[in-house]
Amino acid sequence: MSSHTLAVVGPESEPRTYSVESFDGTTIYYDDYETPSTTAIVVVPGFWRDRRHASMMRLARFLHGEGHRVSVIDVRGHGESGGTYGFNLHEHHDVDAVTKDLLARNPSLSRVTFVAFSYGAAIAVSTVARHELPVTSLLLISAVADFRMITPRINPFTIHRHVAFFSQAMRRPRIAWSDRKAEKLRAVDDIRNVHVPVCLIHVKNDWLIGHRHSVALYEAANEPKELHLLDIEGNYHADRIFNVASDTIEPIVRDFLGRYSR
C-alpha cells in the first residue's frame, strides 16, 4: 500500500489532497481539511457523490468550522478514484485504506469518527465491523440497511427537488454492472459487530431510502445508540437535508460529535 500527496488546493483553509492504494491496487483519493486534533472525522459520501460535490464541501467546512479535522473520500468509481462501484462490495477496503493512511501520516491522530450518507453509511458500517480501526463513533444519515430493501418513491412532480440532473450529469459514477447481482454486504448484519456509539438520522418517508432502513439498523445495533426520525416536508434524502433543514439536523450532528468525537 502506498500514498502520495498532491498540491494544496487553494489557501491554507482549503484541503490538501492525498491518494492511497486500496487492497486491490485501486487508487483512492481523499481531501484532508486539517486542524490540530487527536480525532479526525472521515466522511463517506453516498452513491453519485464525490468529495468535491458542493454538498460535501459545505459539510466539510461546517464540521471544520466546529473545530474538527475532516477527511472526505472518493470511494471507488467516484471522482478521481479508480475502479468501479459495487454498492458495498469492496468499498469498505477503500475506507480502511484511507483511514490507515490518514493515521499513519499524522501521529497526533489516535482515533476517527465516520460520518456517512446513504450507501456510504452502509459502507462505513461494514468498514467498522470488518477492520481493526480506532473508531470512536458512527454518525449515519439516510443509511442503507440492505440493498434488497431499496424501493424509491418517485413522484414526477417533486423529483426536481432531489436530483440535480444537469449539475451531476458530467460526473457520473463508474458502476460494476457485472457485479450488479453479486451478493452485497448487508449493513443490517454487520452492525451487530459494531461496538461504538451509533447515531442514525433519517427523514420520515425519505423518497429514495425509506426510514425503515434506519429503524432496522437501530434495532440491530448495540448500545449506545440513538435514532432521529425527522418530520420534514419534502421527504429529502442524505446531504440534501443539510440544505433544506440545517436548523434541524445541524444541532443533532453537533451534539453527537461533541459527545463522542473529541
C-alpha positions as CSV (number, residue, x, y, z in Angstrom):
1,M,0.0,0.0,0.0
2,S,1.4,3.4,-0.9
3,S,0.3,7.0,-0.8
4,H,1.4,10.4,-2.1
5,T,0.3,14.0,-1.7
6,L,-0.8,16.4,-4.3
7,A,-0.6,20.2,-4.3
8,V,-2.5,22.2,-1.8
9,V,-6.0,23.2,-3.1
10,G,-6.3,26.9,-2.5
11,P,-5.3,28.8,0.6
12,E,-4.4,27.4,4.0
13,S,-8.1,26.9,5.0
14,E,-8.6,24.7,2.0
15,P,-8.0,20.9,2.0
16,R,-4.9,19.0,0.9
17,T,-5.5,16.1,-1.5
18,Y,-3.9,12.7,-0.9
19,S,-4.2,9.3,-2.6
20,V,-3.7,5.8,-1.3
21,E,-3.9,2.3,-2.8
22,S,-6.7,0.1,-1.7
23,F,-6.4,-3.7,-1.2
24,D,-6.5,-4.5,-5.0
25,G,-4.3,-1.6,-6.2
26,T,-7.2,0.7,-6.9
27,T,-6.1,4.3,-6.3
28,I,-8.4,6.2,-3.8
29,Y,-8.3,9.9,-3.4
30,Y,-9.4,12.0,-0.3
31,D,-9.3,15.6,0.8
32,D,-8.0,16.4,4.3
33,Y,-9.2,19.6,6.0
34,E,-6.5,20.0,8.6
35,T,-6.8,21.4,12.1
36,P,-5.0,20.4,15.4
37,S,-6.8,17.4,16.8
38,T,-6.4,13.9,18.2
39,T,-9.6,12.7,16.4
40,A,-10.5,13.0,12.7
41,I,-13.9,12.8,11.1
42,V,-13.8,10.7,7.9
43,V,-16.8,11.4,5.6
44,V,-18.0,8.7,3.3
45,P,-20.4,10.2,0.7
46,G,-23.3,8.3,-0.8
47,F,-23.7,7.0,-4.3
48,W,-23.2,9.7,-7.0
49,R,-21.4,12.0,-4.6
50,D,-17.7,12.7,-4.8
51,R,-15.6,14.7,-2.4
52,R,-15.8,17.9,-4.5
53,H,-19.6,17.9,-4.7
54,A,-20.9,21.2,-3.4
55,S,-22.8,19.4,-0.6
56,M,-19.7,17.5,0.6
57,M,-17.5,20.6,0.6
58,R,-20.2,22.5,2.5
59,L,-20.4,19.7,5.1
60,A,-16.6,19.6,5.4
61,R,-16.5,23.3,6.1
62,F,-19.3,23.1,8.6
63,L,-17.5,20.4,10.5
64,H,-14.2,22.1,10.2
65,G,-15.7,25.3,11.5
66,E,-16.9,23.3,14.5
67,G,-13.2,22.6,15.2
68,H,-13.0,19.1,13.7
69,R,-10.4,17.7,11.4
70,V,-12.2,16.3,8.4
71,S,-11.3,14.0,5.5
72,V,-13.7,13.3,2.7
73,I,-13.3,10.2,0.5
74,D,-13.9,9.5,-3.2
75,V,-14.8,5.8,-2.9
76,R,-14.0,3.7,-6.0
77,G,-15.9,4.6,-9.1
78,H,-16.4,8.2,-7.9
79,G,-14.5,11.5,-8.6
80,E,-10.8,10.9,-9.2
81,S,-10.6,7.5,-7.6
82,G,-10.2,4.5,-9.8
83,G,-12.2,1.3,-10.1
84,T,-15.9,0.7,-10.3
85,Y,-18.6,1.0,-7.6
86,G,-20.1,-2.2,-6.3
87,F,-22.7,-1.0,-3.7
88,N,-20.9,-2.2,-0.6
89,L,-18.9,-5.0,-2.3
90,H,-15.3,-3.9,-1.9
91,E,-15.7,-0.2,-0.9
92,H,-15.0,-0.9,2.8
93,H,-11.4,-1.7,1.8
94,D,-11.1,1.8,0.4
95,V,-12.3,3.5,3.6
96,D,-10.0,1.3,5.6
97,A,-7.0,2.2,3.4
98,V,-7.8,6.0,3.7
99,T,-8.2,5.8,7.4
100,K,-5.0,4.0,8.0
101,D,-3.1,6.3,5.6
102,L,-4.5,9.4,7.5
103,L,-3.5,8.0,10.8
104,A,0.0,7.0,9.6
105,R,0.7,10.5,8.2
106,N,-0.4,12.2,11.4
107,P,1.0,10.7,14.6
108,S,-1.0,13.1,16.6
109,L,-4.2,11.5,15.5
110,S,-5.3,8.5,17.6
111,R,-8.9,7.8,16.5
112,V,-11.6,8.6,13.9
113,T,-15.3,9.1,13.6
114,F,-17.2,8.2,10.5
115,V,-19.9,10.5,9.2
116,A,-21.6,8.8,6.3
117,F,-24.5,9.1,3.9
118,S,-26.9,6.7,2.2
119,Y,-24.9,3.8,0.7
120,G,-21.8,5.4,2.2
121,A,-23.3,4.7,5.6
122,A,-23.6,1.0,4.8
123,I,-20.0,1.1,3.7
124,A,-19.0,2.8,6.9
125,V,-20.8,0.2,9.0
126,S,-19.1,-2.7,7.1
127,T,-15.7,-0.9,7.5
128,V,-16.0,-0.7,11.3
129,A,-17.3,-4.3,11.5
130,R,-14.6,-5.8,9.3
131,H,-11.4,-3.9,10.0
132,E,-9.3,-3.1,13.1
133,L,-9.6,0.7,13.3
134,P,-9.6,3.1,16.3
135,V,-13.1,4.3,15.6
136,T,-14.8,6.3,18.3
137,S,-18.3,6.6,16.8
138,L,-20.6,6.4,13.7
139,L,-23.0,9.1,12.5
140,L,-25.1,7.7,9.7
141,I,-27.5,9.8,7.7
142,S,-30.2,8.2,5.5
143,A,-28.4,4.9,5.8
144,V,-29.0,1.9,3.6
145,A,-29.6,-1.3,5.7
146,D,-29.9,-3.8,2.8
147,F,-29.7,-3.4,-1.0
148,R,-32.8,-5.5,-1.4
149,M,-34.9,-3.1,0.8
150,I,-34.4,-0.2,-1.6
151,T,-37.8,0.9,-3.1
152,P,-37.7,4.5,-4.3
153,R,-40.9,6.5,-4.1
154,I,-40.6,8.6,-7.2
155,N,-43.1,11.5,-7.6
156,P,-42.7,13.1,-11.1
157,F,-43.9,16.4,-9.7
158,T,-41.3,16.7,-7.0
159,I,-38.3,14.7,-8.4
160,H,-36.7,18.0,-9.3
161,R,-36.2,18.8,-5.6
162,H,-34.0,15.8,-5.2
163,V,-31.9,15.1,-8.3
164,A,-29.7,17.8,-9.8
165,F,-29.6,16.2,-13.3
166,F,-27.6,18.8,-15.1
167,S,-25.0,19.5,-12.3
168,Q,-24.3,15.8,-11.9
169,A,-24.6,14.6,-15.5
170,M,-20.9,15.0,-16.3
171,R,-19.7,13.3,-13.1
172,R,-21.5,10.0,-13.3
173,P,-20.0,7.2,-11.1
174,R,-18.5,4.2,-12.8
175,I,-20.5,1.1,-11.8
176,A,-19.6,-2.5,-11.9
177,W,-22.6,-3.7,-13.9
178,S,-21.1,-7.2,-14.0
179,D,-21.4,-7.2,-10.2
180,R,-24.9,-5.9,-10.0
181,K,-26.3,-9.3,-9.0
182,A,-23.4,-10.1,-6.7
183,E,-24.1,-10.6,-3.1
184,K,-23.7,-7.3,-1.3
185,L,-22.6,-6.9,2.3
186,R,-25.6,-6.1,4.4
187,A,-25.1,-3.3,6.9
188,V,-28.0,-4.6,8.9
189,D,-25.9,-7.8,9.5
190,D,-22.6,-6.0,10.0
191,I,-23.8,-3.5,12.5
192,R,-24.2,-6.3,15.1
193,N,-20.4,-6.4,15.1
194,V,-20.0,-2.7,15.7
195,H,-19.3,-1.7,19.3
196,V,-19.1,2.1,19.2
197,P,-21.8,4.7,19.7
198,V,-24.1,4.9,16.7
199,C,-26.3,7.9,15.7
200,L,-28.9,7.3,12.9
201,I,-30.7,10.3,11.2
202,H,-33.4,9.8,8.6
203,V,-36.2,11.9,7.2
204,K,-39.6,10.1,7.5
205,N,-40.7,8.7,4.2
206,D,-37.4,9.6,2.5
207,W,-38.2,9.4,-1.2
208,L,-35.1,7.2,-2.1
209,I,-34.2,5.2,1.0
210,G,-37.2,4.7,3.3
211,H,-36.7,5.4,7.0
212,R,-37.3,1.7,7.8
213,H,-33.7,1.2,6.8
214,S,-32.5,3.3,9.8
215,V,-35.1,1.6,12.0
216,A,-33.8,-1.8,11.1
217,L,-30.2,-0.7,11.7
218,Y,-31.2,0.8,15.1
219,E,-32.9,-2.4,16.2
220,A,-29.9,-4.5,15.3
221,A,-27.2,-2.1,16.7
222,N,-25.6,-2.4,20.1
223,E,-25.8,0.3,22.8
224,P,-25.2,3.1,23.0
225,K,-27.3,4.1,20.0
226,E,-29.8,6.8,19.0
227,L,-32.3,7.2,16.2
228,H,-33.6,10.6,15.0
229,L,-36.6,10.4,12.6
230,L,-37.1,13.8,11.2
231,D,-40.6,15.0,10.2
232,I,-39.6,17.3,7.3
233,E,-41.8,18.3,4.4
234,G,-40.3,17.2,1.1
235,N,-39.1,13.7,2.0
236,Y,-35.5,14.7,1.4
237,H,-32.5,12.2,1.3
238,A,-29.0,12.3,2.7
239,D,-27.0,15.5,2.2
240,R,-30.0,17.4,0.9
241,I,-31.2,17.5,4.5
242,F,-28.5,20.0,5.3
243,N,-29.6,22.3,2.5
244,V,-33.3,22.4,3.4
245,A,-33.3,21.8,7.2
246,S,-29.9,22.8,8.6
247,D,-31.6,24.2,11.7
248,T,-32.9,20.7,12.5
249,I,-30.0,18.5,11.6
250,E,-27.0,20.5,12.5
251,P,-27.8,20.6,16.3
252,I,-28.1,16.8,16.3
253,V,-24.8,16.4,14.5
254,R,-23.1,19.0,16.7
255,D,-24.4,17.3,19.9
256,F,-23.4,13.8,18.9
257,L,-19.9,14.7,17.7
258,G,-19.4,16.9,20.8
259,R,-20.0,13.9,23.0
260,Y,-18.2,11.2,21.0
261,S,-15.6,12.8,18.7
262,R,-13.4,14.9,20.9
